[in-house]
């Protein structure tokens, strides 16, 4: 596609959405390079970026970044849409990759895209050939809101047409951009890197286990046997996400492998992120460029594109992009995980200088259409086309309410009060207003819930310095609470660190199993999860003798979390079936059409029972169990909703006996939390959006949509009032209420589909 004109009067303001430098990732570099290239072609236009922050402090961005947002804060995406709409943007260019946006599979970005008024051109950097339903839905939604989709290979276009059923007319193929560098002799730069007189093999990019560098190291002995002057350069820092979770474990394993094979003198690791000028110089030194990637499903590789653009002889494994871009003699393809084939082909190229230079020339000439100037011109043409089309056929705009006037916006999780209540033992039970009350000491119930809060916050990437090491403190409390003599958890621990009992309640035991199961499922450090495993099986083994429905329900939720990680554990699966059947039998023996409940009285934490029934029925393929859970949940919500459509939890001053009156006060946060979590589970299984709206009703109860029209959540302290009483809120902010609030909020943030609901819509009115 050639540029028809240099001046486009309808392209005065262009905004790019994605990561941005100095953040170290391929999308950040791509977004910057594309923005700069288009700015160079449209010198009378303004190009700027909206950047994603994956850490609270953000980055020291250049002036091209005009707006930053926290990837996990849904409200930021809505504000970004407002910001774009009021700034007269002509076209937005989205850089899409599932891992860079918040929500499940990056679904938070949909909240931004749906509310934009201007044309959208979306570049898709990754695609899956066998997508999960949620991933397919996200791509289909991006297609729906975008005026054009851009991919970087013909294979990607075929995937969009055949797998995602997207119209070919809407898809454009534009190569990954590359810098425009001269075709030079590899010996030109070798002296400045101390490799003059050597045959240099190069791999570069952010280092992670998927790069397959160990395959190339395994090939080195065979190569060196024929060409002892070979040096293999591995250029690039460890990927920040990998480094955060694993440190330099992968790089160290590569160095150890090189030493074991006796090739450590032939390999150089440059552990840093290099700027473009230095990168081109490194590429200039290479006689052969290698991409030994391990996975076939890769539709683009910026590093391979750069190697092509510098005229390198390339050897690669057969991932999709390599197979397409290296066709017709522009490179050599070798099988995955086959160091012998790789070594043979490298030796062949080093032995045959004519063949090597012929390959280099083919690669370089082909890549002239990939330089950023040409890529920018192709993008500009597409921008101009979609803007002109929009001018002739305007899009109907449903005006988005200002977030200041919207009826609902979830706060960001604030962990100050959780930290305030926690000492070196664990979390204290009670507080006088916000001051921890040491008189009543600690309980296992609260430490189990606190552990779940920390793990959910980490899983949702709500980074907070206050949370550091609290997960260890709470898990340590649970391990200490477990009584080896009777395989039961003790509950109450005095401030003097003396247990007040040999075993706690059945409910306490169930909550502890819940916490341990979540730990096994979500622990980011293997050794941390392994600690929970040391007592999990023993704790579960006594559960089937319990008579408390809530204890069984808590235990089942923990067991399901455990099986999400160790699904092959047949013993625990049998326990799950036994306990689920016991809970269901309790329900069937007591429930009637008028009283859809498991007991003759409604008390506290009621939502956990239908949640466990729905969850168990789904996994055991028991439709009757799922139906019982959904019906009881609907009934539970109905009798706890007033004529105004507000949640009115059963008060603990009398509860609600069968054929009796429902106590109106004291309403407990624990009940709102349990109903919310049950609604979240019901939505995941049924995909019926009414459950999201019911969950939102519970969150709004905390925020002031209640009998007193008074918020229980204290924005300043981060705590939650203990109850709604007949005379007003109980202003003490103890552990149970604060944890109920945090669990409710985090569960709502885990619901990625919340982005698809009109959050300004009234519920139940």
C-alpha positions in Angstrom: 0.0 0.0 0.0 1.6 3.3 -1.0 0.9 6.8 0.4 -1.4 8.7 -1.8 -0.9 12.0 -0.1 1.3 13.6 2.5 -1.2 16.0 4.1 -4.3 14.7 5.8 -6.4 17.5 7.1 -8.6 15.1 9.1 -5.6 13.6 11.0 -4.7 16.4 13.3 -4.8 14.5 16.6 -3.9 10.8 16.9 -3.8 8.9 20.2 -2.0 5.6 20.8 -3.0 3.2 23.6 -0.5 0.7 25.0 2.6 0.4 27.1 5.3 3.0 26.5 9.0 3.5 27.1 10.9 3.6 29.4 8.9 0.5 30.5 10.9 -2.5 29.3 8.7 -4.6 27.0 8.1 -5.2 23.3 4.8 -3.4 23.2 6.3 -0.3 24.9 9.0 -0.1 22.3 6.6 -0.8 19.4 4.2 1.9 20.5 7.0 4.5 20.8 8.5 3.6 17.4 5.1 3.7 15.7 4.2 7.0 17.2 7.5 8.6 16.3 7.4 7.2 12.7 3.9 8.6 12.2 4.9 11.9 13.7 7.7 12.2 11.3 5.3 11.7 8.4 2.6 14.0 9.7 4.6 16.9 11.0 1.5 19.2 11.2 -0.3 16.7 13.4 -0.1 15.8 17.1 0.6 12.3 18.2 0.5 11.3 21.8 0.0 8.2 24.0 -2.0 6.8 26.8 0.3 4.5 28.9 -0.5 1.5 31.1 1.1 1.5 34.6 1.8 -2.0 36.1 3.1 -0.4 39.3 1.6 2.4 41.4 4.5 4.8 40.9 4.4 4.5 37.1 7.3 5.4 35.0 9.3 8.5 34.0 7.6 8.9 30.7 8.6 11.3 27.8 6.3 14.2 26.9 4.5 12.0 24.3 2.6 10.4 27.1 -0.4 12.6 28.0 -2.4 10.2 30.2 -1.5 7.3 32.5 -3.7 4.7 34.0 -3.4 1.9 36.5 -4.0 -1.3 34.6 -6.1 -2.8 37.5 -8.3 0.2 38.2 -11.4 -0.1 36.1 -12.4 3.5 36.8 -9.1 4.7 35.1 -10.2 3.1 31.8 -13.5 5.0 31.9 -11.7 8.2 32.8 -9.3 7.6 29.9 -12.3 7.3 27.5 -13.6 10.7 28.8 -10.2 12.2 28.4 -9.9 11.1 24.8 -13.5 12.2 24.0 -13.0 15.7 25.2 -9.6 16.2 23.5 -10.8 16.2 19.9 -9.0 13.0 18.9 -9.4 12.1 15.2 -8.4 8.4 15.5 -7.2 6.1 18.3 -4.7 3.3 17.6 -4.8 0.5 20.2 -1.9 -1.9 20.7 -3.6 -5.1 22.0 -1.9 -7.9 23.9 -3.8 -9.8 26.5 -1.3 -9.5 29.2 -0.9 -5.7 29.4 -4.4 -4.7 30.4 -6.3 -5.4 33.6 -9.1 -7.9 34.2 -9.3 -11.5 33.1 -7.3 -11.7 29.9 -7.1 -7.9 29.8 -10.8 -7.4 29.5 -10.7 -4.0 31.3 -9.7 -2.3 28.0 -13.2 -3.0 26.7 -14.6 -0.4 29.1 -12.4 2.2 27.4 -13.0 1.2 23.8 -16.8 0.9 24.2 -17.1 4.5 25.3 -14.9 6.2 22.6 -16.6 8.5 20.0 -13.8 8.5 17.4 -12.7 5.7 15.0 -10.5 3.0 16.4 -7.7 1.1 14.6 -6.6 -1.9 16.7 -3.3 -3.7 16.2 -3.4 -7.3 17.4 0.0 -8.5 18.7 -1.1 -12.0 19.8 -3.8 -14.5 18.7 -4.6 -18.0 19.9 -5.6 -20.7 17.4 -7.9 -22.5 20.0 -9.1 -19.7 22.1 -11.1 -20.1 25.3 -14.6 -18.7 25.0 -13.6 -15.6 27.1 -10.6 -14.8 24.8 -12.7 -15.3 21.7 -15.3 -12.9 23.1 -12.7 -10.3 23.8 -11.3 -10.4 20.3 -14.9 -10.3 18.8 -15.7 -7.3 21.0 -12.5 -5.5 19.9 -13.5 -6.3 16.3 -17.0 -4.9 16.9 -15.8 -1.5 18.3 -12.9 -1.1 16.0 -13.1 0.3 12.5 -10.1 -1.7 11.3 -7.9 -4.5 12.6 -4.2 -4.7 11.8 -2.1 -7.8 12.1 1.6 -8.4 11.2 1.4 -11.7 9.3 -0.9 -13.4 6.8 -1.2 -16.3 9.1 -2.8 -14.0 11.7 -5.2 -12.7 9.1 -6.2 -16.3 8.3 -6.7 -17.0 12.0 -9.0 -14.0 12.3 -11.1 -15.1 9.4 -11.3 -18.8 10.0 -11.3 -19.1 13.8 -12.7 -15.8 15.0 -15.1 -15.4 11.9 -14.0 -11.8 11.2 -14.6 -10.3 7.8 -11.4 -10.2 5.7 -12.3 -6.7 4.4 -11.8 -5.3 7.9 -8.3 -6.8 8.3 -5.1 -5.3 7.1 -1.6 -6.9 7.2 1.2 -4.4 7.9 4.7 -5.7 8.8 6.3 -5.2 12.2 8.3 -2.0 11.8 12.1 -2.0 11.8 14.8 0.7 11.9 16.4 1.7 8.6 20.0 0.6 8.8 22.6 0.0 6.1 23.7 -3.4 4.8 27.1 -3.8 6.4 29.8 -6.4 6.8 29.5 -8.1 10.2 33.2 -7.4 10.9 32.6 -3.7 11.0 31.4 -3.5 14.6 33.2 -6.6 16.0 36.2 -4.8 17.4 34.2 -2.6 19.7 32.6 -5.7 21.4 35.9 -7.6 21.6 34.9 -10.3 19.2 37.0 -9.4 16.2 38.1 -12.5 14.3 35.2 -14.5 15.8 32.1 -16.1 14.2 29.3 -14.5 16.1 25.9 -16.1 16.7 23.3 -13.8 18.3 20.0 -14.0 20.1 18.4 -10.9 21.6 15.2 -9.8 23.4 13.8 -10.0 26.9 14.8 -13.3 28.3 12.3 -15.9 29.5 12.0 -19.7 29.4 10.0 -19.6 26.2 13.0 -18.3 24.2 14.6 -21.8 24.1 18.1 -20.5 24.6 19.0 -23.8 26.2 18.5 -25.5 22.8 21.2 -23.3 21.3 23.5 -23.9 24.2 23.1 -27.6 23.8 24.0 -27.2 20.1 27.2 -25.3 20.9 29.6 -28.3 21.5 28.9 -29.7 18.1 29.4 -26.3 16.5 32.6 -25.5 18.3 34.0 -28.9 17.3 34.0 -27.6 13.7 34.3 -23.9 14.4 36.2 -23.3 17.6 36.2 -19.5 17.0 32.4 -19.3 17.6 31.0 -16.9 20.2 27.3 -17.0 21.1 25.9 -13.7 22.4 22.7 -13.6 24.4 21.6 -10.0 24.5 18.8 -8.8 26.8 17.6 -8.4 30.3 15.3 -11.0 31.9 11.7 -10.2 31.3 10.5 -8.0 34.3 7.5 -10.3 35.0 9.7 -13.3 35.1 12.3 -11.6 37.2 9.7 -10.5 39.7 8.4 -14.1 40.1 11.6 -16.1 39.6 14.5 -13.8 39.8 17.4 -14.8 37.5 16.6 -18.5 37.8 16.3 -19.1 34.1 19.5 -17.2 33.2 21.4 -19.0 36.0 20.2 -22.3 34.6 21.6 -21.4 31.2 24.9 -20.4 32.7 25.1 -23.7 34.6 24.3 -25.6 31.5 27.0 -23.9 29.5 29.5 -24.7 32.2 28.4 -28.4 32.3 28.9 -28.6 28.5 32.3 -26.9 28.7 31.2 -24.0 26.4 31.1 -21.2 28.9 34.1 -19.5 27.2 32.0 -19.4 24.0 28.9 -17.7 25.4 28.5 -14.1 26.5 25.4 -12.9 28.4 24.6 -9.1 28.2 22.1 -8.8 31.0 20.6 -5.4 30.1 17.9 -3.7 28.0 19.8 -1.9 25.2 18.7 1.2 23.3 18.1 1.1 19.6 21.5 2.5 18.5 23.4 -0.1 20.5 21.1 -2.8 19.5 21.7 -2.2 15.8 25.5 -2.3 16.6 25.1 -5.7 18.3 23.0 -6.9 15.4 25.7 -5.6 13.0 28.3 -7.9 14.6 26.3 -11.1 14.1 27.2 -13.6 11.4 24.1 -15.7 12.2 21.0 -14.8 14.1 19.1 -17.5 15.9 15.6 -17.7 17.4 15.2 -21.1 19.0 11.7 -20.4 20.4 9.8 -23.3 21.9 6.2 -22.5 20.9 4.6 -22.6 17.5 1.7 -20.2 18.3 3.6 -16.9 17.8 2.2 -14.6 15.2 4.9 -12.0 15.3 8.4 -11.5 16.6 9.9 -8.0 16.8 13.4 -9.5 17.3 13.2 -11.6 14.2 11.9 -8.6 12.2 14.9 -6.6 13.4 17.3 -9.4 12.5 15.8 -9.5 9.0 16.1 -5.7 8.6 19.8 -5.8 9.4 20.4 -8.4 6.8 21.3 -11.3 9.0 21.6 -15.0 8.0 18.8 -16.4 10.2 18.1 -19.9 11.7 14.8 -20.3 13.5 12.4 -22.9 14.9 9.1 -23.2 13.0 6.8 -20.8 14.9 4.2 -19.2 12.7 5.8 -15.9 12.1 9.2 -17.4 11.3 7.8 -19.9 8.8 6.0 -17.0 7.0 8.7 -14.3 7.1 11.7 -16.6 6.3 10.1 -18.3 3.3 11.8 -18.3 -0.1 15.3 -18.6 1.1 15.3 -15.7 3.6 16.3 -18.0 6.4 16.5 -21.6 7.5 13.9 -23.5 9.6 14.9 -26.3 12.0 12.6 -28.5 14.2 11.7 -27.4 17.7 13.9 -28.6 20.5 16.5 -30.2 18.1 20.0 -29.0 19.0 21.6 -31.4 16.5 19.7 -29.9 13.5 20.4 -26.4 14.7 24.1 -27.2 15.0 24.2 -28.8 11.6 22.6 -25.8 9.9 24.8 -23.3 11.7 27.9 -25.3 10.7 26.6 -25.5 7.1 26.2 -21.7 6.9 29.6 -21.0 8.5 31.2 -23.4 6.0 29.5 -21.7 3.0 30.1 -18.0 2.9 28.4 -17.6 -0.5 25.2 -19.2 0.7 25.2 -17.1 3.9 25.6 -13.8 2.1 22.9 -14.8 -0.5 20.5 -15.4 2.4 21.5 -12.1 4.0 20.8 -10.1 0.8 17.4 -11.7 0.3 16.4 -10.9 3.9 17.6 -7.3 3.6 15.9 -6.5 0.3 12.7 -8.0 1.5 12.8 -6.0 4.7 12.8 -2.6 2.9 9.0 -2.6 3.0 9.2 -3.1 6.8 11.2 0.0 7.7 9.2 2.3 10.0 8.8 5.0 7.4 6.8 2.6 5.1 4.9 1.1 8.1 3.9 4.5 9.2 2.6 5.4 5.8 0.5 2.3 5.7 -1.0 3.1 9.1 -1.6 6.7 8.0 -3.6 5.5 4.9 -5.8 3.3 7.1 -6.3 6.2 9.6 -7.4 8.5 6.8 -9.8 5.9 5.3 -11.6 5.2 8.6 -11.8 8.9 9.5 -13.2 9.7 6.1 -15.7 6.9 6.3 -16.8 8.1 9.8 -17.4 11.6 8.4 -19.8 10.2 5.8 -21.4 7.7 8.1 -21.3 9.0 11.7 -21.5 6.6 14.6 -24.5 7.0 16.9 -23.1 8.0 20.3 -24.7 6.9 23.5 -23.3 9.6 25.8 -21.4 8.3 28.7 -22.3 9.8 32.0 -19.5 11.7 33.8 -18.1 9.4 36.5 -18.8 12.3 38.9 -22.5 11.9 38.3 -22.6 8.1 37.8 -24.5 6.1 40.4 -21.8 3.6 41.0 -18.0 3.4 41.0 -16.0 0.9 42.9 -13.3 2.3 45.1 -9.7 1.1 44.9 -8.8 -1.4 47.6 -7.2 0.3 50.5 -5.3 -1.9 53.0 -4.3 0.7 55.7 -6.7 -0.6 58.3 -5.8 -4.3 57.7 -2.2 -3.4 58.3 -3.3 -1.3 61.4 -5.0 -4.3 62.9 -2.1 -6.7 62.3 0.9 -7.2 64.6 3.7 -9.8 64.6 1.2 -12.6 65.6 -1.6 -12.0 63.2 -4.7 -9.9 62.8 -6.5 -8.8 66.1 -10.2 -9.5 66.2 -11.6 -6.1 67.4 -11.1 -2.4 67.4 -12.3 0.6 69.3 -13.1 2.8 66.3 -9.8 2.3 64.5 -7.6 1.5 67.5 -6.9 -2.3 67.8 -8.4 -3.8 70.9 -5.9 -6.2 72.4 -8.2 -7.4 75.1 -9.9 -9.9 72.9 -6.8 -11.2 71.2 -6.9 -13.1 67.9 -9.0 -15.8 66.1 -8.4 -18.3 63.4 -11.5 -17.2 61.5 -10.1 -13.7 60.9 -6.6 -14.8 60.1 -8.0 -17.2 57.5 -10.0 -14.5 55.9 -7.1 -12.1 56.0 -4.9 -14.6 54.2 -7.5 -14.9 51.5 -7.6 -11.1 51.1 -3.8 -10.8 50.6 -3.7 -13.7 48.1 -6.6 -12.2 46.1 -5.0 -8.8 46.1 -1.7 -10.2 44.8 -3.5 -12.3 42.2 -5.3 -9.1 41.0 -1.9 -7.2 41.0 -3.0 -4.7 43.6 0.5 -4.0 44.7 0.8 -2.3 48.1 3.9 -2.0 50.2 1.7 -2.6 53.3 0.9 -6.1 52.2 4.5 -7.3 52.1 4.9 -10.5 54.2 1.4 -10.3 55.7 0.5 -13.5 53.8 3.3 -15.3 55.7 2.1 -13.9 59.0 -1.5 -15.1 58.5 -0.5 -18.5 57.2 1.8 -18.9 60.1 -1.1 -18.3 62.4 -3.2 -21.0 60.7 -0.3 -23.5 60.9 0.1 -22.7 64.6 -3.7 -23.0 65.2 -3.8 -26.5 63.9 -3.8 -29.0 66.8 -2.0 -32.2 65.8 -3.6 -34.2 68.6 -7.1 -34.0 67.2 -6.5 -32.6 63.6 -8.7 -29.6 64.5 -8.1 -25.9 64.4 -8.1 -23.9 67.6 -9.9 -20.6 67.2 -9.3 -18.1 70.0 -5.8 -17.0 71.0 -5.3 -14.5 73.8 -3.1 -11.5 73.5 -0.8 -13.4 75.9 -0.4 -16.0 73.1 -2.2 -18.7 75.0 -4.9 -20.8 73.3 -8.2 -20.6 75.0 -9.4 -24.0 73.8 -8.2 -27.3 72.3 -10.4 -27.1 69.3 -12.5 -24.4 67.8 -16.0 -24.5 66.2 -16.8 -26.5 63.1 -17.2 -23.2 61.3 -13.7 -22.1 62.3 -12.3 -25.3 60.9 -14.2 -24.9 57.6 -12.9 -21.3 57.3 -9.4 -22.4 57.9 -9.7 -25.0 55.1 -11.1 -22.3 52.8 -8.0 -20.2 53.5 -5.6 -23.1 53.0 -7.3 -24.1 49.7 -7.0 -20.5 48.4 -3.3 -20.5 49.4 -2.6 -23.7 47.4 -4.4 -22.2 44.4 -3.0 -18.7 44.4 0.5 -18.9 46.1 3.0 -17.3 43.8 5.9 -19.0 45.6 5.8 -22.8 45.6 7.3 -23.2 49.0 4.5 -21.0 50.5 1.8 -23.1 49.0 3.6 -26.2 50.1 3.3 -25.1 53.7 -0.5 -25.0 53.4 -0.3 -28.6 51.9 1.3 -29.9 55.1 -2.0 -29.8 57.0 -4.6 -29.4 54.3 -5.3 -33.2 53.8 -5.5 -33.8 57.5 -7.9 -30.9 58.0 -10.2 -32.0 55.2 -10.3 -35.6 56.5 -12.4 -34.7 59.6 -14.8 -32.4 57.6 -17.3 -35.2 56.6 -18.2 -35.8 60.3 -19.4 -32.2 60.8 -23.0 -31.2 61.2 -22.6 -27.4 60.6 -23.8 -26.6 57.0 -21.6 -23.5 57.0 -18.5 -25.5 58.0 -19.2 -27.9 55.1 -19.7 -25.0 52.7 -16.5 -23.2 53.7 -14.6 -26.5 53.4 -16.0 -27.2 49.9 -15.0 -23.7 48.7 -11.5 -24.4 49.9 -11.4 -27.9 48.4 -12.5 -26.5 45.0 -9.7 -23.9 45.1 -7.2 -26.7 46.0 -8.5 -28.9 43.1 -8.1 -25.9 40.7 -4.4 -26.6 41.1 -4.2 -30.3 41.9 -7.2 -31.5 39.9 -5.8 -35.1 39.7 -6.0 -35.6 43.5 -8.5 -38.5 43.5 -8.6 -38.7 47.3 -9.7 -35.0 47.7 -12.1 -35.3 44.8 -13.8 -38.2 46.7 -13.9 -36.0 49.8 -15.5 -33.2 47.8 -18.2 -35.5 46.5 -18.9 -37.0 50.0 -19.1 -33.5 51.6 -21.2 -32.0 48.8 -23.7 -34.8 49.0 -23.9 -34.4 52.8 -24.6 -30.7 52.4 -27.2 -31.4 49.6 -28.9 -34.0 51.8 -29.2 -31.5 54.6 -30.8 -29.1 52.2 -33.3 -31.6 50.7 -34.4 -32.8 54.1 -35.3 -29.4 55.3 -36.2 -27.1 52.4 -39.8 -26.6 51.1 -41.4 -24.4 48.5 -42.0 -21.7 51.1 -38.7 -22.1 53.0 -35.9 -22.8 50.6 -33.3 -23.2 53.2 -31.1 -25.8 54.8 -32.0 -25.0 58.4 -35.0 -23.8 60.3 -33.4 -20.5 61.0 -31.5 -18.0 58.9 -28.5 -16.7 60.8 -25.1 -15.4 59.5 -22.8 -15.9 56.5 -25.8 -17.5 54.7 -24.5 -17.0 51.1 -21.7 -19.5 51.5 -24.2 -22.4 51.5 -25.7 -21.7 48.0 -22.3 -20.8 46.7 -21.0 -24.2 47.8 -24.0 -26.0 46.3 -23.7 -24.2 42.9 -19.9 -24.8 42.8 -20.2 -28.4 43.8 -23.1 -29.2 41.4 -21.1 -27.7 38.5 -18.0 -29.8 39.1 -19.9 -33.0 40.0 -22.2 -32.5 37.0 -25.2 -32.5 39.3 -27.9 -30.3 37.8 -30.2 -30.8 40.8 -27.5 -29.5 43.1 -26.8 -26.4 40.9 -30.6 -25.8 40.7 -30.9 -26.0 44.5 -28.1 -23.6 45.0 -29.5 -21.0 42.6 -33.1 -21.3 43.9 -31.9 -20.9 47.5 -29.7 -17.9 46.6 -32.6 -16.2 44.8 -34.8 -16.8 47.8 -32.1 -15.6 50.2 -31.8 -12.4 48.2 -35.5 -11.9 47.9 -36.2 -12.0 51.7 -33.2 -9.6 52.3 -34.2 -6.9 49.8 -36.6 -4.1 50.8 -39.2 -2.3 48.8 -36.6 0.2 47.6 -34.5 -2.5 46.0 -31.9 -2.2 48.8 -30.1 -5.0 50.5 -31.3 -5.5 54.1 -29.3 -8.2 55.7 -30.8 -10.3 58.4 -30.0 -8.7 61.8 -28.2 -10.8 64.4 -30.6 -9.5 67.1 -33.0 -12.4 66.6 -32.0 -13.7 63.1 -35.0 -15.1 61.1 -36.6 -18.3 62.3 -38.9 -20.3 60.1 -42.5 -19.0 60.4 -41.1 -16.0 62.4 -40.2 -12.4 61.9 -36.9 -11.3 60.3 -34.7 -9.2 62.7 -34.0 -5.9 61.0 -30.9 -5.0 63.1 -27.9 -5.5 63.7 -27.0 -6.0 60.0 -23.6 -7.5 59.6 -21.1 -6.9 56.7 -20.4 -10.7 56.8 -23.8 -11.4 55.3 -23.4 -8.9 52.4 -20.0 -10.4 51.6 -21.3 -14.0 51.6 -24.2 -13.2 49.3 -21.9 -11.2 46.9 -19.5 -14.2 46.6 -22.4 -16.5 45.9 -23.6 -14.2 43.2 -20.2 -14.1 41.6 -20.1 -17.9 41.5 -23.6 -18.0 40.1 -22.7 -15.7 37.3 -19.5 -17.6 36.4 -21.7 -20.8 36.0 -24.8 -19.3 34.4 -23.4 -16.2 32.6 -26.7 -14.5 33.6 -25.9 -10.8 34.2 -28.6 -10.5 36.9 -26.1 -12.1 39.3 -23.6 -9.3 38.6 -26.3 -6.7 39.4 -27.2 -8.6 42.6 -23.5 -8.6 43.6 -23.4 -4.9 42.9 -26.4 -4.4 45.2 -24.2 -5.9 48.0 -21.3 -3.6 47.3 -23.7 -0.6 47.3 -24.9 -1.7 50.7 -21.3 -1.0 52.0 -21.2 2.3 50.2 -24.5 3.7 51.6 -27.4 2.2 49.7 -28.8 0.7 52.9 -31.5 1.2 55.5 -29.6 4.2 57.1 -28.3 5.7 53.8 -25.0 5.7 55.5 -21.7 4.3 54.1 -20.1 1.5 56.2 -16.9 1.7 54.3 -14.6 4.5 55.7 -12.7 5.9 52.8 -10.3 7.7 55.0 -9.2 4.7 57.2 -9.8 1.9 54.8 -11.8 0.1 57.4 -15.5 -0.9 57.6 -18.0 -0.2 60.4 -19.0 -3.3 62.3 -22.8 -3.2 61.8 -25.9 -1.2 61.0 -27.9 -0.8 64.3 -31.2 0.8 65.0 -29.4 3.9 66.3 -26.9 4.2 63.5 -23.7 2.4 62.4 -21.5 0.7 64.9 -18.4 2.8 64.3 -15.9 0.3 65.5 -13.9 -1.1 62.6 -12.9 -4.6 63.6 -11.3 -7.4 61.6 -14.4 -9.3 60.5 -16.2 -6.3 59.0 -13.1 -4.8 57.4 -12.2 -8.2 55.9 -15.8 -8.7 54.7 -15.5 -5.4 52.8 -12.2 -6.2 51.3 -13.3 -9.7 50.2 -16.4 -8.2 48.6 -14.5 -5.5 46.7 -11.8 -7.9 45.5 -14.3 -10.4 44.3 -16.0 -7.6 42.3 -12.7 -6.7 40.7 -12.1 -10.3 39.8 -15.3 -10.2 37.8 -13.9 -9.1 34.5 -17.4 -9.2 32.9 -18.2 -6.2 35.1 -16.7 -4.1 32.2 -19.7 -5.3 30.1 -22.4 -4.0 32.4 -23.7 -0.4 32.4 -22.5 0.6 35.8 -24.6 3.8 35.8 -27.8 1.7 35.6 -30.0 1.7 38.7 -30.5 -1.7 40.3 -33.9 -2.9 41.5 -35.6 0.4 41.0 
